Amino acid sequence: MSRTLVIGANGTVGSELVRLLRAAGHNVLKATSRPVTDPATEVHLNLVTRAGLDTALQGVSKVFMLSPPGHTNQDELLNPVVDAAKAHGVQKVVLMTAMGANADENAPMRKAEVHLETSGLVYNIIRPNWFMQNFNSFWIQGILEHGKIFLPVGAAKGSFIDARDISAVAARLLSTDDFNQRDFDLTGGVAVDHDAVAAILSKVTGQTITYQDIPESDMRGALLQAGLPPAYAEFLLMILGFFKAGYSERTTDAVQTLLGRPPITLEKYAADYRSAWVKA
């Protein structure tokens, strides 16, 4: 049986992707930077040092990969994976970057995309917009402590996508050759501002949750206080600036095209994750 390697298997997208692939009968190998607990289904892989890369790709026919968070040199981390995949005879690679990654040919993330596109490998590239799941993870502290979504994005709108849709798209692309050598920008079905997000969270939780636009300097301080490397904090501020400028408002029909159904709505997401925000 062919084997699929999932890099980032413990993350928001990767963990659901592993579940979907296994449910569909795929033989999945989880790549993890954490200690391996089950050698039959997991392999240690450190993209920064490349430790474990050749071992991870042995007997693998398909690969899903993304760059680990906290790093801005995505091409330096991902290009060696592409080269090793080709050397090991991998049949297909699905790469996840981010919507807008192809706007600048000199951006590290775009360089990783180009390296894959020109590698000779069969591939797909998916570029999701901002995750809905950010509201129950990265932005949750302000909601729990102050009932506020604190972000420096003004009144700009985003076509937020549920990470479960991203996983489903990746699983689809790893299961078919119908869309080979194509890239897809993944979005939710509608674009809304953060006031609208806050209103949905308020309705679902029965609590008062609002959005507060904050200065970029305040966001920088919060990111650094949370322990993010300064370079990565600046990267996040840069892409939040793109959001504020309106670049995250666009919607696409990619989820409908690939899955045959509309994207998960914010209302559905909020209902499913309600326990994250409801105070005990």
KOLSE-263486 format. One record per residue (C-alpha): chain; x, y negated, z; residue in one letter. Coordinates in nm, 2 decimals, always signed. Last residue first. Example, Ala and Ser with C-alpha at 12.3 -4.5 7.8 and 13.67 -1.06 7.14 Angstrom:
2
{'A',{+1.37,+0.11,+0.71},'S'};
{'A',{+1.23,+0.45,+0.78},'A'};
REM end
This chain:
280
{'A',{-1.70,-2.81,+3.33},'A'};
{'A',{-1.66,-3.08,+3.07},'K'};
{'A',{-1.79,-3.00,+2.72},'V'};
{'A',{-1.52,-3.09,+2.47},'W'};
{'A',{-1.37,-2.75,+2.38},'A'};
{'A',{-1.69,-2.57,+2.45},'S'};
{'A',{-1.86,-2.73,+2.15},'R'};
{'A',{-1.62,-2.57,+1.90},'Y'};
{'A',{-1.89,-2.39,+1.69},'D'};
{'A',{-2.14,-2.67,+1.72},'A'};
{'A',{-1.87,-2.93,+1.62},'A'};
{'A',{-1.77,-2.72,+1.32},'Y'};
{'A',{-2.13,-2.68,+1.21},'K'};
{'A',{-2.19,-3.05,+1.24},'E'};
{'A',{-1.87,-3.13,+1.06},'L'};
{'A',{-1.99,-2.92,+0.77},'T'};
{'A',{-1.82,-2.60,+0.64},'I'};
{'A',{-1.74,-2.63,+0.27},'P'};
{'A',{-2.01,-2.54,+0.02},'P'};
{'A',{-2.02,-2.18,-0.12},'R'};
{'A',{-1.87,-1.98,-0.41},'G'};
{'A',{-1.54,-1.95,-0.23},'L'};
{'A',{-1.30,-2.07,-0.49},'L'};
{'A',{-1.51,-2.32,-0.68},'T'};
{'A',{-1.71,-2.44,-0.37},'Q'};
{'A',{-1.38,-2.49,-0.18},'V'};
{'A',{-1.22,-2.67,-0.48},'A'};
{'A',{-1.51,-2.91,-0.54},'D'};
{'A',{-1.30,-3.21,-0.44},'T'};
{'A',{-1.36,-3.51,-0.21},'T'};
{'A',{-1.15,-3.83,-0.19},'R'};
{'A',{-1.15,-4.03,+0.14},'E'};
{'A',{-0.80,-3.94,+0.25},'S'};
{'A',{-0.62,-4.20,+0.05},'Y'};
{'A',{-0.81,-4.49,+0.20},'G'};
{'A',{-0.54,-4.71,+0.33},'A'};
{'A',{-0.61,-4.60,+0.69},'K'};
{'A',{-0.55,-4.24,+0.58},'F'};
{'A',{-0.22,-4.34,+0.42},'F'};
{'A',{-0.12,-4.51,+0.75},'G'};
{'A',{-0.20,-4.19,+0.93},'L'};
{'A',{+0.04,-4.03,+0.69},'I'};
{'A',{+0.32,-4.27,+0.79},'M'};
{'A',{+0.24,-4.25,+1.16},'L'};
{'A',{+0.27,-3.87,+1.14},'L'};
{'A',{+0.61,-3.90,+0.96},'F'};
{'A',{+0.72,-4.15,+1.23},'E'};
{'A',{+0.64,-3.91,+1.50},'A'};
{'A',{+0.82,-3.64,+1.31},'Y'};
{'A',{+1.14,-3.85,+1.30},'A'};
{'A',{+1.10,-3.93,+1.67},'P'};
{'A',{+1.07,-3.57,+1.77},'P'};
{'A',{+0.73,-3.51,+1.94},'L'};
{'A',{+0.74,-3.48,+2.32},'G'};
{'A',{+0.39,-3.59,+2.41},'A'};
{'A',{+0.54,-3.92,+2.53},'Q'};
{'A',{+0.67,-3.97,+2.18},'L'};
{'A',{+0.33,-3.92,+2.02},'L'};
{'A',{+0.16,-4.15,+2.27},'A'};
{'A',{+0.42,-4.42,+2.22},'G'};
{'A',{+0.38,-4.41,+1.85},'R'};
{'A',{+0.01,-4.42,+1.87},'M'};
{'A',{+0.03,-4.74,+2.09},'D'};
{'A',{+0.27,-4.89,+1.84},'S'};
{'A',{+0.03,-4.81,+1.55},'E'};
{'A',{-0.23,-5.03,+1.72},'P'};
{'A',{-0.56,-4.86,+1.83},'I'};
{'A',{-0.90,-4.81,+1.67},'D'};
{'A',{-1.13,-4.67,+1.92},'Q'};
{'A',{-1.39,-4.39,+1.84},'Y'};
{'A',{-1.67,-4.30,+2.07},'T'};
{'A',{-1.78,-4.00,+2.27},'I'};
{'A',{-2.08,-4.02,+2.50},'T'};
{'A',{-2.17,-3.67,+2.61},'Q'};
{'A',{-2.46,-3.44,+2.50},'G'};
{'A',{-2.20,-3.21,+2.34},'T'};
{'A',{-2.35,-3.18,+2.00},'V'};
{'A',{-2.48,-3.53,+1.97},'K'};
{'A',{-2.17,-3.69,+2.11},'S'};
{'A',{-1.95,-3.48,+1.87},'L'};
{'A',{-2.16,-3.59,+1.58},'I'};
{'A',{-2.14,-3.96,+1.69},'A'};
{'A',{-1.77,-3.94,+1.73},'A'};
{'A',{-1.72,-3.80,+1.38},'V'};
{'A',{-1.94,-4.09,+1.24},'A'};
{'A',{-1.73,-4.35,+1.43},'D'};
{'A',{-1.43,-4.17,+1.29},'H'};
{'A',{-1.52,-4.25,+0.93},'D'};
{'A',{-1.69,-4.00,+0.70},'V'};
{'A',{-1.61,-3.83,+0.36},'A'};
{'A',{-1.83,-3.55,+0.25},'V'};
{'A',{-1.80,-3.19,+0.13},'G'};
{'A',{-1.48,-3.11,+0.31},'G'};
{'A',{-1.15,-3.12,+0.13},'T'};
{'A',{-0.90,-2.89,-0.04},'L'};
{'A',{-0.67,-3.01,-0.31},'D'};
{'A',{-0.60,-2.71,-0.53},'F'};
{'A',{-0.29,-2.60,-0.73},'D'};
{'A',{-0.29,-2.35,-1.02},'R'};
{'A',{-0.03,-2.10,-1.14},'Q'};
{'A',{-0.27,-1.81,-1.08},'N'};
{'A',{-0.64,-1.87,-1.04},'F'};
{'A',{-0.79,-1.54,-1.14},'D'};
{'A',{-0.51,-1.33,-1.00},'D'};
{'A',{-0.71,-1.23,-0.69},'T'};
{'A',{-0.67,-1.13,-0.33},'S'};
{'A',{-0.40,-1.37,-0.21},'L'};
{'A',{-0.60,-1.66,-0.37},'L'};
{'A',{-0.92,-1.55,-0.18},'R'};
{'A',{-0.73,-1.52,+0.15},'A'};
{'A',{-0.58,-1.86,+0.11},'A'};
{'A',{-0.93,-2.00,+0.04},'V'};
{'A',{-1.07,-1.84,+0.35},'A'};
{'A',{-0.79,-1.97,+0.56},'S'};
{'A',{-0.85,-2.32,+0.43},'I'};
{'A',{-1.22,-2.28,+0.49},'D'};
{'A',{-1.15,-2.18,+0.85},'R'};
{'A',{-0.94,-2.49,+0.89},'A'};
{'A',{-1.25,-2.70,+0.86},'D'};
{'A',{-1.19,-2.99,+0.62},'I'};
{'A',{-1.21,-3.36,+0.69},'F'};
{'A',{-1.31,-3.58,+0.39},'S'};
{'A',{-1.17,-3.89,+0.56},'G'};
{'A',{-1.30,-4.24,+0.59},'K'};
{'A',{-1.13,-4.56,+0.68},'A'};
{'A',{-1.27,-4.78,+0.95},'A'};
{'A',{-0.94,-4.86,+1.12},'G'};
{'A',{-0.69,-4.58,+1.11},'V'};
{'A',{-0.48,-4.62,+1.43},'P'};
{'A',{-0.63,-4.34,+1.63},'L'};
{'A',{-0.78,-4.29,+1.98},'F'};
{'A',{-1.09,-4.07,+1.98},'I'};
{'A',{-1.26,-4.16,+2.30},'K'};
{'A',{-1.45,-4.00,+2.59},'G'};
{'A',{-1.17,-4.12,+2.82},'H'};
{'A',{-1.00,-3.81,+2.97},'E'};
{'A',{-1.15,-3.53,+2.75},'L'};
{'A',{-1.18,-3.73,+2.43},'I'};
{'A',{-0.84,-3.89,+2.47},'G'};
{'A',{-0.68,-3.55,+2.53},'Q'};
{'A',{-0.85,-3.39,+2.24},'I'};
{'A',{-0.67,-3.56,+1.95},'W'};
{'A',{-0.42,-3.29,+1.87},'F'};
{'A',{-0.64,-2.99,+1.95},'S'};
{'A',{-1.02,-3.00,+1.95},'N'};
{'A',{-1.04,-3.31,+1.72},'F'};
{'A',{-0.75,-3.18,+1.51},'N'};
{'A',{-0.97,-2.88,+1.42},'Q'};
{'A',{-1.15,-3.09,+1.16},'M'};
{'A',{-0.83,-3.06,+0.97},'F'};
{'A',{-0.70,-3.36,+0.76},'W'};
{'A',{-0.70,-3.28,+0.38},'N'};
{'A',{-0.58,-2.94,+0.25},'P'};
{'A',{-0.32,-2.90,-0.02},'R'};
{'A',{-0.32,-2.55,-0.16},'I'};
{'A',{-0.05,-2.43,-0.40},'I'};
{'A',{-0.08,-2.10,-0.59},'N'};
{'A',{+0.20,-1.89,-0.72},'Y'};
{'A',{+0.33,-1.63,-0.96},'V'};
{'A',{+0.71,-1.66,-0.94},'L'};
{'A',{+0.92,-1.82,-1.21},'G'};
{'A',{+1.08,-2.05,-0.96},'S'};
{'A',{+0.97,-2.38,-1.13},'T'};
{'A',{+0.64,-2.42,-0.95},'E'};
{'A',{+0.80,-2.29,-0.62},'L'};
{'A',{+1.07,-2.55,-0.63},'H'};
{'A',{+0.82,-2.81,-0.74},'V'};
{'A',{+0.61,-2.75,-0.43},'E'};
{'A',{+0.91,-2.77,-0.20},'A'};
{'A',{+1.01,-3.09,-0.36},'K'};
{'A',{+0.66,-3.22,-0.30},'R'};
{'A',{+0.70,-3.15,+0.07},'M'};
{'A',{+1.03,-3.33,+0.08},'P'};
{'A',{+0.89,-3.64,-0.09},'A'};
{'A',{+1.09,-3.74,-0.40},'N'};
{'A',{+0.81,-3.66,-0.64},'E'};
{'A',{+0.57,-3.88,-0.45},'D'};
{'A',{+0.20,-3.83,-0.49},'A'};
{'A',{+0.23,-3.45,-0.49},'N'};
{'A',{+0.20,-3.42,-0.11},'A'};
{'A',{-0.12,-3.62,-0.12},'G'};
{'A',{-0.33,-3.34,+0.03},'M'};
{'A',{-0.11,-3.12,+0.24},'A'};
{'A',{+0.13,-2.83,+0.19},'T'};
{'A',{+0.01,-2.47,+0.18},'M'};
{'A',{+0.20,-2.23,-0.04},'L'};
{'A',{+0.06,-1.90,-0.18},'V'};
{'A',{+0.34,-1.68,-0.32},'V'};
{'A',{+0.29,-1.38,-0.56},'K'};
{'A',{+0.46,-1.07,-0.68},'Q'};
{'A',{+0.76,-1.06,-0.44},'V'};
{'A',{+1.06,-0.90,-0.61},'G'};
{'A',{+1.30,-0.94,-0.32},'H'};
{'A',{+1.52,-1.19,-0.50},'A'};
{'A',{+1.21,-1.40,-0.59},'K'};
{'A',{+1.09,-1.40,-0.22},'A'};
{'A',{+1.44,-1.50,-0.11},'A'};
{'A',{+1.45,-1.80,-0.34},'D'};
{'A',{+1.10,-1.90,-0.23},'V'};
{'A',{+1.19,-1.86,+0.13},'V'};
{'A',{+1.51,-2.06,+0.07},'P'};
{'A',{+1.30,-2.35,-0.07},'N'};
{'A',{+1.07,-2.36,+0.24},'L'};
{'A',{+1.29,-2.50,+0.52},'L'};
{'A',{+1.50,-2.74,+0.31},'E'};
{'A',{+1.19,-2.85,+0.12},'D'};
{'A',{+1.00,-2.92,+0.44},'Q'};
{'A',{+1.26,-3.16,+0.58},'N'};
{'A',{+1.01,-3.34,+0.80},'T'};
{'A',{+0.99,-3.09,+1.08},'H'};
{'A',{+0.76,-3.08,+1.39},'G'};
{'A',{+0.51,-2.85,+1.24},'P'};
{'A',{+0.64,-2.53,+1.07},'P'};
{'A',{+0.63,-2.55,+0.69},'S'};
{'A',{+0.38,-2.33,+0.52},'L'};
{'A',{+0.38,-1.98,+0.37},'M'};
{'A',{+0.16,-1.70,+0.24},'F'};
{'A',{+0.35,-1.42,+0.08},'V'};
{'A',{+0.26,-1.13,-0.14},'K'};
{'A',{+0.44,-0.81,-0.24},'S'};
{'A',{+0.64,-0.74,+0.08},'V'};
{'A',{+0.85,-0.42,+0.11},'G'};
{'A',{+1.14,-0.62,+0.27},'Q'};
{'A',{+1.05,-0.98,+0.30},'L'};
{'A',{+1.06,-1.02,+0.68},'A'};
{'A',{+1.40,-0.85,+0.69},'T'};
{'A',{+1.55,-1.09,+0.44},'D'};
{'A',{+1.42,-1.39,+0.64},'L'};
{'A',{+1.50,-1.27,+0.99},'G'};
{'A',{+1.72,-1.57,+1.08},'A'};
{'A',{+1.67,-1.84,+0.83},'R'};
{'A',{+1.80,-2.09,+1.09},'T'};
{'A',{+1.52,-2.34,+1.06},'V'};
{'A',{+1.27,-2.09,+0.91},'L'};
{'A',{+1.30,-1.86,+1.21},'N'};
{'A',{+1.14,-1.53,+1.14},'L'};
{'A',{+1.07,-1.24,+1.38},'H'};
{'A',{+0.85,-0.97,+1.24},'V'};
{'A',{+0.51,-0.85,+1.34},'E'};
{'A',{+0.28,-0.56,+1.24},'T'};
{'A',{+0.48,-0.24,+1.32},'A'};
{'A',{+0.72,-0.43,+1.54},'P'};
{'A',{+0.44,-0.52,+1.79},'D'};
{'A',{+0.54,-0.77,+2.06},'T'};
{'A',{+0.79,-0.98,+1.86},'V'};
{'A',{+0.93,-1.27,+2.05},'P'};
{'A',{+0.80,-1.60,+1.90},'R'};
{'A',{+0.92,-1.74,+1.57},'S'};
{'A',{+0.65,-1.53,+1.41},'T'};
{'A',{+0.60,-1.37,+1.07},'A'};
{'A',{+0.28,-1.15,+1.07},'K'};
{'A',{+0.29,-0.85,+0.84},'L'};
{'A',{-0.05,-0.77,+0.69},'V'};
{'A',{-0.17,-0.46,+0.51},'N'};
{'A',{-0.49,-0.58,+0.35},'H'};
{'A',{-0.82,-0.41,+0.40},'G'};
{'A',{-1.06,-0.70,+0.37},'A'};
{'A',{-1.08,-0.73,+0.75},'A'};
{'A',{-0.70,-0.74,+0.76},'R'};
{'A',{-0.70,-1.03,+0.52},'L'};
{'A',{-0.96,-1.22,+0.71},'L'};
{'A',{-0.79,-1.18,+1.05},'R'};
{'A',{-0.45,-1.27,+0.92},'V'};
{'A',{-0.60,-1.58,+0.75},'L'};
{'A',{-0.76,-1.68,+1.08},'E'};
{'A',{-0.43,-1.66,+1.26},'S'};
{'A',{-0.25,-1.84,+0.98},'G'};
{'A',{-0.48,-2.14,+0.95},'V'};
{'A',{-0.47,-2.25,+1.32},'T'};
{'A',{-0.12,-2.12,+1.38},'G'};
{'A',{+0.00,-1.77,+1.50},'N'};
{'A',{+0.06,-1.64,+1.15},'A'};
{'A',{+0.28,-1.93,+1.04},'G'};
{'A',{+0.43,-1.71,+0.77},'I'};
{'A',{+0.19,-1.44,+0.65},'V'};
{'A',{+0.36,-1.16,+0.47},'L'};
{'A',{+0.13,-0.94,+0.26},'T'};
{'A',{+0.21,-0.57,+0.21},'R'};
{'A',{+0.13,-0.35,-0.08},'S'};
{'A',{+0.00,+0.00,+0.00},'M'};
REM end
